[in-house]
Amino acid sequence: MPGTPTDLTRLRAVLTAFFALDGFIFAGWVVRIPAIKEQTGASAGTLGLALLGVSAGAVVTMMLTGRLCHRYGNHQVTVVCAVLLSLSVSLPPLTHSALTLGLVLLIFGAAYGGINVAFNSAAVELVRAMRRPIMPSFHAAFSLGGMVGAGLGGLVAGSLTPTQHLFGLTVLGLVVTALIGRPLLRLRPPAPREDSPKEEAAPRRLNARTRGLVVTFGLIALCTAFGEGALADWSALHLQEDLDATAGAAAIGYSCFALAMTAGRLSGTRLLERLGRTRTLVAGGTTAAVGMLLGALAPTLWAAVLGFVITGLGLANLFPVAVERAGTLAGPDGVAIASTLGYGGMLLGPPAIGFMADWYSLPAALTSVAVLAATAALIGFLTRHAAER
């Protein structure tokens, strides 16, 4: 049996809380990047290499996390990774060189990648059991957590040092994990409904055809994660250095992006039920491409922030749809493959944008996000038959 409606509702609430916690902690780190850049004395290029540690740590651990989820369970791995994420976010402000920053970000990235595979796998199981496209609602919680975390970071940027701020996130993260981890460990993963279609009742074995479909959805995740990572790592710096924004105003840019992502994902279930996956992917990628061109090239602060908002609305449901389809096809292994490709985009993004910023300018470098968003829309159209199954 898939579990009672009460159990499914409780599980949905607990998983939503973990998604929100993940976004909150990650955004708290993101808004302190300019201060830590100054602390380490890194150039744009060397900062990009240091930021590579987050994505590298995530990618390296993702396939391992898929195996751990098979062995120990998605819920158990989620709780362990949440503890590691909370502890590791306090490490970056303790560094004083780009090299040591990159090394501690490997640890942070490993915890971040692990929890993303674990709770996305748990969410895919719940989507299958409920037979509703609710995946965007979980990612809305991540975006909401990011919005709150970035907003809070902007408020405390002038009064707390990065060390004080991020240590506070560690304490808060551990307390929240203790509160929501216990019910998650008690709740059993839901089984598929007995009347589920055969192709949706259980993940397929990873044969060549299934792997090809999973990789295809992973490419959409790659294009999307590149954009999300670029805005997370570089939006505050772009507003602060290119448009002369204050530290607080620069943090607002990412907060507005996260708010737009939240709004887009909160309406994602209804959008998917009305438009289907293909139209959602194509429209989202196209919208994000237009928005990012405005965000990167606008000459004023508020026009750039408007571009970030449009980009957030466009990107909102691309990653959730890609990961959900991959997970439905191949379980935690599918989530791991799609997530690995997705964070491969983040792996390429920080150094690529950093080097392009050194060679040309940061605004020019950020236009690459628009190119990849358009590519995601094209892939979504070309894979329209697989996406609607």
C-alpha positions as CSV (number, residue, x, y, z in Angstrom):
1,M,0.0,0.0,0.0
2,P,1.2,3.5,-0.7
3,G,0.4,4.7,2.8
4,T,-2.6,6.6,4.2
5,P,-3.4,10.1,2.9
6,T,-2.4,11.5,6.3
7,D,1.0,9.8,6.0
8,L,1.5,11.2,2.5
9,T,0.5,14.7,3.6
10,R,2.9,14.5,6.5
11,L,5.7,13.2,4.4
12,R,5.1,16.0,1.9
13,A,5.3,18.6,4.6
14,V,8.5,17.2,6.1
15,L,10.2,16.9,2.7
16,T,9.1,20.5,1.9
17,A,10.8,21.7,5.1
18,F,14.1,20.0,4.1
19,F,14.0,21.6,0.7
20,A,13.4,25.0,2.3
21,L,16.3,24.5,4.8
22,D,18.7,23.6,1.9
23,G,17.8,26.8,0.0
24,F,18.1,28.9,3.1
25,I,21.6,27.7,4.0
26,F,22.8,27.8,0.4
27,A,21.6,31.4,-0.1
28,G,23.1,32.5,3.2
29,W,26.5,31.4,1.8
30,V,25.9,33.0,-1.6
31,V,25.2,36.5,-0.3
32,R,28.5,36.5,1.6
33,I,30.6,35.7,-1.5
34,P,31.6,39.3,-2.2
35,A,32.9,39.7,1.4
36,I,34.8,36.4,1.3
37,K,36.2,37.4,-2.1
38,E,37.6,40.5,-0.5
39,Q,38.9,38.6,2.5
40,T,40.8,36.1,0.4
41,G,42.0,38.7,-2.1
42,A,40.9,36.6,-5.1
43,S,40.4,37.9,-8.6
44,A,37.3,37.0,-10.6
45,G,39.1,34.1,-12.3
46,T,40.6,32.6,-9.1
47,L,37.3,33.1,-7.3
48,G,35.6,31.1,-10.1
49,L,38.1,28.3,-9.5
50,A,37.5,28.4,-5.8
51,L,33.7,28.3,-6.3
52,L,34.3,25.3,-8.5
53,G,34.7,23.4,-5.2
54,V,31.0,23.5,-4.5
55,S,30.0,22.0,-7.8
56,A,33.0,19.6,-7.9
57,G,32.1,18.3,-4.4
58,A,28.5,17.9,-5.4
59,V,29.2,16.1,-8.7
60,V,31.7,13.7,-7.1
61,T,29.3,12.5,-4.4
62,M,26.0,12.4,-6.4
63,M,26.4,9.0,-7.9
64,L,27.7,7.6,-4.6
65,T,24.6,9.1,-2.9
66,G,22.3,7.2,-5.4
67,R,23.9,4.0,-4.2
68,L,23.6,5.0,-0.6
69,C,19.9,5.7,-1.1
70,H,19.4,2.2,-2.4
71,R,21.2,0.7,0.5
72,Y,20.1,2.8,3.5
73,G,17.0,4.6,2.2
74,N,16.3,8.1,0.9
75,H,15.1,9.4,4.3
76,Q,18.1,8.3,6.3
77,V,20.6,9.8,3.7
78,T,18.6,13.1,3.7
79,V,19.0,13.6,7.4
80,V,22.7,12.7,7.5
81,C,23.5,15.1,4.6
82,A,21.4,17.9,6.3
83,V,23.7,17.6,9.3
84,L,26.8,17.8,7.2
85,L,25.5,20.7,5.2
86,S,24.7,22.7,8.4
87,L,28.2,22.0,9.8
88,S,30.1,22.8,6.6
89,V,28.5,26.2,5.8
90,S,30.5,27.7,8.7
91,L,33.9,26.8,7.1
92,P,34.3,29.4,4.2
93,P,34.7,32.5,6.3
94,L,37.6,30.8,8.2
95,T,39.7,30.8,5.0
96,H,42.1,33.5,3.9
97,S,43.2,32.3,0.4
98,A,41.4,31.1,-2.7
99,L,43.0,27.6,-2.4
100,T,41.8,27.0,1.1
101,L,38.4,28.4,0.2
102,G,38.2,25.9,-2.7
103,L,39.1,23.0,-0.4
104,V,36.4,23.7,2.2
105,L,33.9,24.3,-0.5
106,L,34.5,20.7,-1.6
107,I,33.1,19.6,1.7
108,F,30.2,22.0,1.5
109,G,29.5,20.9,-2.1
110,A,29.6,17.2,-1.1
111,A,26.9,17.7,1.5
112,Y,24.9,19.9,-0.8
113,G,25.0,17.4,-3.7
114,G,24.2,14.5,-1.4
115,I,21.1,16.0,0.2
116,N,19.8,17.1,-3.3
117,V,19.9,13.5,-4.6
118,A,18.4,12.1,-1.4
119,F,15.4,14.3,-1.0
120,N,14.7,14.6,-4.7
121,S,14.6,10.7,-4.8
122,A,12.2,10.8,-1.8
123,A,10.1,13.4,-3.6
124,V,9.9,11.4,-6.8
125,E,8.6,8.4,-4.8
126,L,5.9,10.7,-3.3
127,V,5.0,12.1,-6.7
128,R,4.5,8.5,-8.0
129,A,2.4,7.6,-5.0
130,M,0.1,10.7,-5.3
131,R,0.0,10.7,-9.1
132,R,0.1,14.5,-9.3
133,P,2.9,16.7,-10.7
134,I,3.8,18.2,-7.4
135,M,7.5,18.2,-7.9
136,P,7.7,22.0,-8.5
137,S,6.2,22.6,-5.0
138,F,9.2,21.1,-3.4
139,H,11.6,23.2,-5.4
140,A,9.4,26.2,-4.6
141,A,10.3,25.6,-1.0
142,F,14.0,25.6,-1.9
143,S,13.5,28.9,-3.7
144,L,11.5,30.3,-0.8
145,G,14.3,29.3,1.6
146,G,16.7,30.9,-0.8
147,M,14.7,34.1,-0.9
148,V,14.5,34.3,2.9
149,G,18.2,33.3,3.3
150,A,19.3,36.0,0.8
151,G,17.0,38.6,2.3
152,L,18.3,37.9,5.8
153,G,21.8,38.0,4.5
154,G,21.3,41.4,3.0
155,L,19.9,42.7,6.3
156,V,22.8,41.5,8.4
157,A,25.6,42.2,5.9
158,G,26.4,45.5,7.6
159,S,26.2,44.3,11.2
160,L,27.5,40.7,11.3
161,T,30.8,39.4,9.9
162,P,30.6,36.4,7.5
163,T,31.9,34.2,10.3
164,Q,29.1,35.3,12.7
165,H,26.5,35.0,10.0
166,L,27.4,31.6,8.7
167,F,28.0,30.1,12.2
168,G,24.5,31.2,13.0
169,L,23.3,29.3,10.0
170,T,25.1,26.2,11.3
171,V,23.3,26.4,14.7
172,L,19.9,27.0,13.0
173,G,20.4,24.2,10.5
174,L,21.2,21.7,13.2
175,V,18.2,22.7,15.3
176,V,15.8,22.5,12.4
177,T,17.3,19.1,11.2
178,A,16.8,17.7,14.7
179,L,13.1,18.9,14.7
180,I,12.2,17.6,11.2
181,G,14.6,14.7,10.9
182,R,12.9,12.5,13.5
183,P,9.5,12.5,11.7
184,L,11.1,11.8,8.4
185,L,13.0,8.8,9.8
186,R,9.7,7.4,11.2
187,L,7.8,7.7,7.9
188,R,8.2,4.9,5.5
189,P,8.7,5.6,1.8
190,P,5.4,5.3,0.0
191,A,4.8,2.5,-2.4
192,P,3.3,3.1,-5.9
193,R,-0.5,3.0,-6.1
194,E,-1.8,-0.4,-7.2
195,D,-3.7,1.2,-10.1
196,S,-0.7,3.2,-11.4
197,P,0.2,2.7,-15.1
198,K,2.8,0.0,-15.5
199,E,5.4,2.5,-16.8
200,E,5.0,4.7,-13.8
201,A,4.6,2.0,-11.1
202,A,8.3,1.5,-10.6
203,P,11.6,2.7,-12.0
204,R,13.0,0.9,-15.0
205,R,16.3,-0.9,-15.1
206,L,19.0,1.2,-16.5
207,N,19.2,-0.3,-20.0
208,A,20.6,1.7,-22.9
209,R,17.3,3.3,-23.9
210,T,16.4,4.3,-20.4
211,R,19.8,5.7,-19.8
212,G,19.6,7.7,-23.0
213,L,16.3,9.2,-21.9
214,V,17.7,10.0,-18.4
215,V,20.7,11.7,-19.9
216,T,18.5,13.7,-22.2
217,F,16.5,15.1,-19.3
218,G,19.9,15.6,-17.5
219,L,21.0,17.9,-20.3
220,I,18.0,20.1,-19.6
221,A,19.0,20.1,-15.9
222,L,22.5,21.0,-17.0
223,C,21.4,24.1,-18.9
224,T,19.1,25.1,-16.1
225,A,21.6,24.6,-13.2
226,F,24.2,26.6,-15.1
227,G,21.8,29.6,-15.0
228,E,20.8,29.1,-11.4
229,G,24.4,28.7,-10.3
230,A,25.5,31.7,-12.3
231,L,23.0,33.9,-10.6
232,A,23.8,32.5,-7.2
233,D,27.5,33.0,-7.6
234,W,27.7,36.1,-9.7
235,S,24.5,38.2,-9.5
236,A,25.5,40.0,-6.3
237,L,29.0,40.7,-7.6
238,H,27.6,42.0,-11.0
239,L,25.2,44.4,-9.2
240,Q,27.9,45.6,-6.8
241,E,30.8,46.0,-9.2
242,D,29.2,46.8,-12.5
243,L,26.2,48.8,-11.4
244,D,27.6,50.3,-8.2
245,A,25.1,48.8,-5.9
246,T,25.7,48.6,-2.1
247,A,26.2,45.2,-0.5
248,G,22.6,45.2,0.8
249,A,21.1,46.1,-2.6
250,A,23.3,43.5,-4.4
251,A,21.9,40.8,-2.1
252,I,18.4,42.0,-3.0
253,G,19.0,40.9,-6.7
254,Y,19.4,37.3,-5.8
255,S,16.5,37.5,-3.3
256,C,14.2,38.8,-6.1
257,F,15.4,36.0,-8.4
258,A,14.6,33.5,-5.6
259,L,11.2,35.1,-5.1
260,A,10.4,34.7,-8.8
261,M,11.6,31.1,-8.8
262,T,9.3,30.5,-5.8
263,A,6.3,32.1,-7.5
264,G,6.9,30.1,-10.7
265,R,7.3,26.9,-8.8
266,L,4.2,27.4,-6.6
267,S,2.2,27.6,-9.8
268,G,4.1,24.8,-11.4
269,T,1.7,22.0,-10.6
270,R,-1.2,23.8,-12.1
271,L,1.0,24.9,-15.1
272,L,2.1,21.3,-15.8
273,E,-1.5,20.0,-15.5
274,R,-2.7,22.7,-18.0
275,L,0.2,22.9,-20.5
276,G,2.0,19.6,-20.1
277,R,5.8,19.1,-19.8
278,T,6.8,20.1,-23.3
279,R,5.1,23.5,-23.4
280,T,6.3,24.2,-19.9
281,L,9.9,23.5,-20.8
282,V,9.8,25.4,-24.1
283,A,8.1,28.5,-22.6
284,G,10.3,28.5,-19.6
285,G,13.5,28.3,-21.5
286,T,12.5,31.0,-23.9
287,T,11.4,33.3,-21.0
288,A,14.6,32.8,-19.1
289,A,16.7,33.6,-22.2
290,V,15.0,36.9,-22.7
291,G,15.1,37.8,-19.0
292,M,18.8,37.0,-18.7
293,L,19.7,39.2,-21.6
294,L,18.0,42.1,-19.8
295,G,19.6,41.1,-16.4
296,A,23.1,41.0,-17.9
297,L,23.1,44.0,-20.2
298,A,20.7,46.5,-18.5
299,P,22.5,49.8,-17.6
300,T,20.6,50.4,-14.3
301,L,20.2,48.4,-11.1
302,W,16.5,48.0,-11.1
303,A,16.3,47.0,-14.8
304,A,18.9,44.3,-14.1
305,V,16.8,43.1,-11.1
306,L,13.7,43.0,-13.3
307,G,15.7,40.8,-15.7
308,F,16.6,38.5,-12.8
309,V,12.9,38.2,-11.9
310,I,12.0,37.3,-15.5
311,T,14.8,34.8,-15.6
312,G,13.6,33.2,-12.3
313,L,10.1,32.8,-13.7
314,G,11.5,31.1,-16.8
315,L,13.9,28.8,-15.1
316,A,11.5,27.9,-12.3
317,N,10.1,24.6,-13.5
318,L,12.8,23.3,-15.8
319,F,15.0,21.5,-13.2
320,P,12.0,20.0,-11.3
321,V,10.5,18.5,-14.5
322,A,13.9,17.2,-15.7
323,V,14.7,15.5,-12.3
324,E,11.2,14.2,-11.8
325,R,11.2,12.5,-15.2
326,A,14.6,11.0,-14.7
327,G,13.7,9.7,-11.2
328,T,10.4,8.2,-12.5
329,L,12.3,6.4,-15.2
330,A,15.2,5.1,-13.1
331,G,14.7,5.8,-9.3
332,P,17.6,7.2,-7.3
333,D,20.0,6.3,-10.1
334,G,18.0,8.4,-12.5
335,V,18.0,11.3,-10.0
336,A,21.7,10.9,-9.5
337,I,22.5,10.9,-13.2
338,A,20.3,13.9,-14.0
339,S,21.6,15.8,-10.9
340,T,25.2,15.0,-11.8
341,L,24.7,16.4,-15.3
342,G,22.8,19.4,-13.8
343,Y,25.5,20.2,-11.4
344,G,28.0,19.6,-14.2
345,G,26.5,22.8,-15.5
346,M,27.4,24.4,-12.2
347,L,30.8,22.8,-12.4
348,L,31.4,24.5,-15.7
349,G,29.6,27.7,-14.8
350,P,31.7,29.4,-12.1
351,P,35.1,29.1,-13.8
352,A,33.7,29.7,-17.3
353,I,32.0,32.9,-16.2
354,G,35.0,33.9,-14.2
355,F,37.4,33.5,-17.1
356,M,35.0,35.2,-19.5
357,A,34.6,38.1,-17.1
358,D,38.4,38.4,-17.0
359,W,38.7,38.2,-20.8
360,Y,35.7,40.4,-21.7
361,S,33.4,41.6,-18.9
362,L,31.0,40.1,-16.3
363,P,27.9,41.3,-18.1
364,A,29.1,39.7,-21.3
365,A,29.9,36.5,-19.5
366,L,26.4,36.3,-18.0
367,T,24.8,36.3,-21.4
368,S,25.9,32.7,-21.7
369,V,23.0,31.9,-19.3
370,A,20.6,33.1,-21.9
371,V,22.2,30.9,-24.6
372,L,21.9,27.8,-22.4
373,A,18.3,28.6,-21.4
374,A,17.4,28.8,-25.1
375,T,19.2,25.5,-25.6
376,A,17.0,23.9,-22.8
377,A,13.9,25.1,-24.6
378,L,15.1,23.5,-27.8
379,I,15.9,20.2,-26.2
380,G,12.5,20.2,-24.5
381,F,10.8,20.7,-27.9
382,L,12.9,18.0,-29.6
383,T,12.2,15.5,-26.8
384,R,8.5,16.4,-26.6
385,H,7.2,12.8,-27.1
386,A,9.4,11.4,-24.3
387,A,8.6,14.3,-22.0
388,E,4.8,13.8,-22.2
389,R,5.0,10.1,-21.4
